[in-house]
Amino acid sequence: MLGMAMMAHTDIGKERTLKEWSYVLRQSGFTRFTVNPIRAVQSVSKLIL
């Protein structure tokens, strides 16, 4: 939801693809992650350090 708020209220907010999220999370030190779509605009992400 925060990403959508940034897109709506700033000039720097951006929608990311799964590939882009993979890069960002791995560069941040996360070793594994899963993204589970739900019946909403958002999705649920599980991050593992």
Jmol script that loads the backbone (N, CA, C; Angstrom):
load data "model"
ATOM      1  N   MET A   1       0.819  -1.192   0.000  1.00  0.00           N
ATOM      2  CA  MET A   1       0.000   0.000   0.000  1.00  0.00           C
ATOM      3  C   MET A   1       0.858   1.250   0.000  1.00  0.00           C
ATOM      4  N   LEU A   2       1.988   1.213   0.686  1.00  0.00           N
ATOM      5  CA  LEU A   2       2.858   2.384   0.728  1.00  0.00           C
ATOM      6  C   LEU A   2       3.336   2.755  -0.670  1.00  0.00           C
ATOM      7  N   GLY A   3       3.639   1.756  -1.501  1.00  0.00           N
ATOM      8  CA  GLY A   3       4.062   2.040  -2.861  1.00  0.00           C
ATOM      9  C   GLY A   3       2.995   2.777  -3.653  1.00  0.00           C
ATOM     10  N   MET A   4       1.742   2.381  -3.464  1.00  0.00           N
ATOM     11  CA  MET A   4       0.649   3.056  -4.168  1.00  0.00           C
ATOM     12  C   MET A   4       0.486   4.483  -3.666  1.00  0.00           C
ATOM     13  N   ALA A   5       0.666   4.698  -2.367  1.00  0.00           N
ATOM     14  CA  ALA A   5       0.568   6.053  -1.816  1.00  0.00           C
ATOM     15  C   ALA A   5       1.684   6.926  -2.374  1.00  0.00           C
ATOM     16  N   MET A   6       2.891   6.381  -2.478  1.00  0.00           N
ATOM     17  CA  MET A   6       4.003   7.151  -3.041  1.00  0.00           C
ATOM     18  C   MET A   6       3.746   7.494  -4.502  1.00  0.00           C
ATOM     19  N   MET A   7       3.171   6.555  -5.246  1.00  0.00           N
ATOM     20  CA  MET A   7       2.872   6.826  -6.653  1.00  0.00           C
ATOM     21  C   MET A   7       1.840   7.937  -6.785  1.00  0.00           C
ATOM     22  N   ALA A   8       0.896   7.973  -5.866  1.00  0.00           N
ATOM     23  CA  ALA A   8      -0.183   8.955  -5.943  1.00  0.00           C
ATOM     24  C   ALA A   8       0.227  10.342  -5.462  1.00  0.00           C
ATOM     25  N   HIS A   9       1.153  10.410  -4.510  1.00  0.00           N
ATOM     26  CA  HIS A   9       1.440  11.684  -3.850  1.00  0.00           C
ATOM     27  C   HIS A   9       2.825  12.263  -4.137  1.00  0.00           C
ATOM     28  N   THR A  10       3.652  11.567  -4.905  1.00  0.00           N
ATOM     29  CA  THR A  10       4.985  12.090  -5.210  1.00  0.00           C
ATOM     30  C   THR A  10       5.292  11.897  -6.689  1.00  0.00           C
ATOM     31  N   ASP A  11       6.354  12.524  -7.119  1.00  0.00           N
ATOM     32  CA  ASP A  11       6.817  12.347  -8.501  1.00  0.00           C
ATOM     33  C   ASP A  11       7.786  11.179  -8.630  1.00  0.00           C
ATOM     34  N   ILE A  12       8.216  10.593  -7.496  1.00  0.00           N
ATOM     35  CA  ILE A  12       9.230   9.538  -7.553  1.00  0.00           C
ATOM     36  C   ILE A  12       8.684   8.146  -7.263  1.00  0.00           C
ATOM     37  N   GLY A  13       7.393   8.040  -6.935  1.00  0.00           N
ATOM     38  CA  GLY A  13       6.798   6.729  -6.693  1.00  0.00           C
ATOM     39  C   GLY A  13       6.789   5.915  -7.982  1.00  0.00           C
ATOM     40  N   LYS A  14       6.919   4.595  -7.861  1.00  0.00           N
ATOM     41  CA  LYS A  14       7.001   3.767  -9.057  1.00  0.00           C
ATOM     42  C   LYS A  14       6.451   2.378  -8.781  1.00  0.00           C
ATOM     43  N   GLU A  15       5.813   1.790  -9.769  1.00  0.00           N
ATOM     44  CA  GLU A  15       5.363   0.407  -9.673  1.00  0.00           C
ATOM     45  C   GLU A  15       6.520  -0.477 -10.110  1.00  0.00           C
ATOM     46  N   ARG A  16       6.808  -1.513  -9.343  1.00  0.00           N
ATOM     47  CA  ARG A  16       7.937  -2.390  -9.661  1.00  0.00           C
ATOM     48  C   ARG A  16       7.447  -3.759 -10.127  1.00  0.00           C
ATOM     49  N   THR A  17       8.230  -4.351 -11.023  1.00  0.00           N
ATOM     50  CA  THR A  17       7.962  -5.720 -11.455  1.00  0.00           C
ATOM     51  C   THR A  17       8.574  -6.674 -10.433  1.00  0.00           C
ATOM     52  N   LEU A  18       8.231  -7.952 -10.530  1.00  0.00           N
ATOM     53  CA  LEU A  18       8.819  -8.946  -9.640  1.00  0.00           C
ATOM     54  C   LEU A  18      10.336  -8.994  -9.804  1.00  0.00           C
ATOM     55  N   LYS A  19      10.819  -8.845 -11.027  1.00  0.00           N
ATOM     56  CA  LYS A  19      12.266  -8.847 -11.275  1.00  0.00           C
ATOM     57  C   LYS A  19      12.934  -7.656 -10.582  1.00  0.00           C
ATOM     58  N   GLU A  20      12.315  -6.488 -10.646  1.00  0.00           N
ATOM     59  CA  GLU A  20      12.868  -5.305  -9.976  1.00  0.00           C
ATOM     60  C   GLU A  20      12.865  -5.485  -8.463  1.00  0.00           C
ATOM     61  N   TRP A  21      11.777  -6.033  -7.897  1.00  0.00           N
ATOM     62  CA  TRP A  21      11.729  -6.288  -6.454  1.00  0.00           C
ATOM     63  C   TRP A  21      12.810  -7.280  -6.059  1.00  0.00           C
ATOM     64  N   SER A  22      13.036  -8.305  -6.874  1.00  0.00           N
ATOM     65  CA  SER A  22      14.072  -9.289  -6.589  1.00  0.00           C
ATOM     66  C   SER A  22      15.428  -8.609  -6.454  1.00  0.00           C
ATOM     67  N   TYR A  23      15.753  -7.731  -7.372  1.00  0.00           N
ATOM     68  CA  TYR A  23      17.023  -7.001  -7.326  1.00  0.00           C
ATOM     69  C   TYR A  23      17.116  -6.139  -6.061  1.00  0.00           C
ATOM     70  N   VAL A  24      16.078  -5.356  -5.782  1.00  0.00           N
ATOM     71  CA  VAL A  24      16.078  -4.461  -4.619  1.00  0.00           C
ATOM     72  C   VAL A  24      16.245  -5.260  -3.328  1.00  0.00           C
ATOM     73  N   LEU A  25      15.495  -6.347  -3.183  1.00  0.00           N
ATOM     74  CA  LEU A  25      15.547  -7.130  -1.949  1.00  0.00           C
ATOM     75  C   LEU A  25      16.881  -7.833  -1.771  1.00  0.00           C
ATOM     76  N   ARG A  26      17.429  -8.388  -2.834  1.00  0.00           N
ATOM     77  CA  ARG A  26      18.739  -9.052  -2.722  1.00  0.00           C
ATOM     78  C   ARG A  26      19.843  -8.045  -2.404  1.00  0.00           C
ATOM     79  N   GLN A  27      19.792  -6.868  -2.983  1.00  0.00           N
ATOM     80  CA  GLN A  27      20.770  -5.826  -2.671  1.00  0.00           C
ATOM     81  C   GLN A  27      20.629  -5.343  -1.228  1.00  0.00           C
ATOM     82  N   SER A  28      19.447  -5.515  -0.643  1.00  0.00           N
ATOM     83  CA  SER A  28      19.191  -5.100   0.739  1.00  0.00           C
ATOM     84  C   SER A  28      19.556  -6.186   1.747  1.00  0.00           C
ATOM     85  N   GLY A  29      20.005  -7.344   1.282  1.00  0.00           N
ATOM     86  CA  GLY A  29      20.450  -8.397   2.186  1.00  0.00           C
ATOM     87  C   GLY A  29      19.466  -9.527   2.423  1.00  0.00           C
ATOM     88  N   PHE A  30      18.301  -9.494   1.787  1.00  0.00           N
ATOM     89  CA  PHE A  30      17.346 -10.582   1.947  1.00  0.00           C
ATOM     90  C   PHE A  30      17.780 -11.749   1.071  1.00  0.00           C
ATOM     91  N   THR A  31      17.782 -12.956   1.640  1.00  0.00           N
ATOM     92  CA  THR A  31      18.250 -14.121   0.892  1.00  0.00           C
ATOM     93  C   THR A  31      17.126 -14.827   0.143  1.00  0.00           C
ATOM     94  N   ARG A  32      15.910 -14.755   0.690  1.00  0.00           N
ATOM     95  CA  ARG A  32      14.766 -15.395   0.031  1.00  0.00           C
ATOM     96  C   ARG A  32      13.538 -14.530   0.222  1.00  0.00           C
ATOM     97  N   PHE A  33      12.627 -14.649  -0.711  1.00  0.00           N
ATOM     98  CA  PHE A  33      11.351 -13.962  -0.555  1.00  0.00           C
ATOM     99  C   PHE A  33      10.305 -14.642  -1.419  1.00  0.00           C
ATOM    100  N   THR A  34       9.064 -14.497  -1.010  1.00  0.00           N
ATOM    101  CA  THR A  34       7.940 -14.967  -1.812  1.00  0.00           C
ATOM    102  C   THR A  34       6.913 -13.850  -1.887  1.00  0.00           C
ATOM    103  N   VAL A  35       6.216 -13.794  -2.986  1.00  0.00           N
ATOM    104  CA  VAL A  35       5.139 -12.823  -3.166  1.00  0.00           C
ATOM    105  C   VAL A  35       3.877 -13.617  -3.465  1.00  0.00           C
ATOM    106  N   ASN A  36       2.870 -13.434  -2.636  1.00  0.00           N
ATOM    107  CA  ASN A  36       1.604 -14.143  -2.806  1.00  0.00           C
ATOM    108  C   ASN A  36       0.511 -13.159  -3.193  1.00  0.00           C
ATOM    109  N   PRO A  37      -0.005 -13.270  -4.414  1.00  0.00           N
ATOM    110  CA  PRO A  37      -1.108 -12.392  -4.804  1.00  0.00           C
ATOM    111  C   PRO A  37      -2.350 -12.699  -3.961  1.00  0.00           C
ATOM    112  N   ILE A  38      -3.118 -11.675  -3.671  1.00  0.00           N
ATOM    113  CA  ILE A  38      -4.385 -11.834  -2.965  1.00  0.00           C
ATOM    114  C   ILE A  38      -5.460 -11.121  -3.781  1.00  0.00           C
ATOM    115  N   ARG A  39      -6.695 -11.252  -3.399  1.00  0.00           N
ATOM    116  CA  ARG A  39      -7.794 -10.622  -4.148  1.00  0.00           C
ATOM    117  C   ARG A  39      -7.899  -9.151  -3.794  1.00  0.00           C
ATOM    118  N   ALA A  40      -6.873  -8.422  -4.127  1.00  0.00           N
ATOM    119  CA  ALA A  40      -6.824  -6.983  -3.862  1.00  0.00           C
ATOM    120  C   ALA A  40      -5.746  -6.398  -4.758  1.00  0.00           C
ATOM    121  N   VAL A  41      -5.593  -5.106  -4.716  1.00  0.00           N
ATOM    122  CA  VAL A  41      -4.546  -4.450  -5.500  1.00  0.00           C
ATOM    123  C   VAL A  41      -3.178  -4.821  -4.946  1.00  0.00           C
ATOM    124  N   GLN A  42      -3.095  -4.968  -3.632  1.00  0.00           N
ATOM    125  CA  GLN A  42      -1.836  -5.280  -2.979  1.00  0.00           C
ATOM    126  C   GLN A  42      -1.528  -6.776  -3.079  1.00  0.00           C
ATOM    127  N   SER A  43      -0.336  -7.152  -2.621  1.00  0.00           N
ATOM    128  CA  SER A  43       0.036  -8.555  -2.481  1.00  0.00           C
ATOM    129  C   SER A  43       0.724  -8.710  -1.130  1.00  0.00           C
ATOM    130  N   VAL A  44       0.934  -9.950  -0.722  1.00  0.00           N
ATOM    131  CA  VAL A  44       1.591 -10.234   0.549  1.00  0.00           C
ATOM    132  C   VAL A  44       2.999 -10.711   0.240  1.00  0.00           C
ATOM    133  N   SER A  45       3.998 -10.108   0.885  1.00  0.00           N
ATOM    134  CA  SER A  45       5.390 -10.490   0.675  1.00  0.00           C
ATOM    135  C   SER A  45       5.954 -11.070   1.962  1.00  0.00           C
ATOM    136  N   LYS A  46       6.700 -12.159   1.846  1.00  0.00           N
ATOM    137  CA  LYS A  46       7.383 -12.768   2.984  1.00  0.00           C
ATOM    138  C   LYS A  46       8.867 -12.660   2.700  1.00  0.00           C
ATOM    139  N   LEU A  47       9.607 -11.964   3.582  1.00  0.00           N
ATOM    140  CA  LEU A  47      11.030 -11.713   3.380  1.00  0.00           C
ATOM    141  C   LEU A  47      11.833 -12.456   4.430  1.00  0.00           C
ATOM    142  N   ILE A  48      12.953 -13.062   4.038  1.00  0.00           N
ATOM    143  CA  ILE A  48      13.810 -13.809   4.950  1.00  0.00           C
ATOM    144  C   ILE A  48      15.222 -13.257   4.848  1.00  0.00           C
ATOM    145  N   LEU A  49      15.772 -12.854   6.006  1.00  0.00           N
ATOM    146  CA  LEU A  49      17.151 -12.344   6.031  1.00  0.00           C
ATOM    147  C   LEU A  49      18.145 -13.461   5.966  1.00  0.00           C
TER     148      LEU A  49
END
end "model"
wireframe off; spacefill off
backbone 0.3
color backbone group
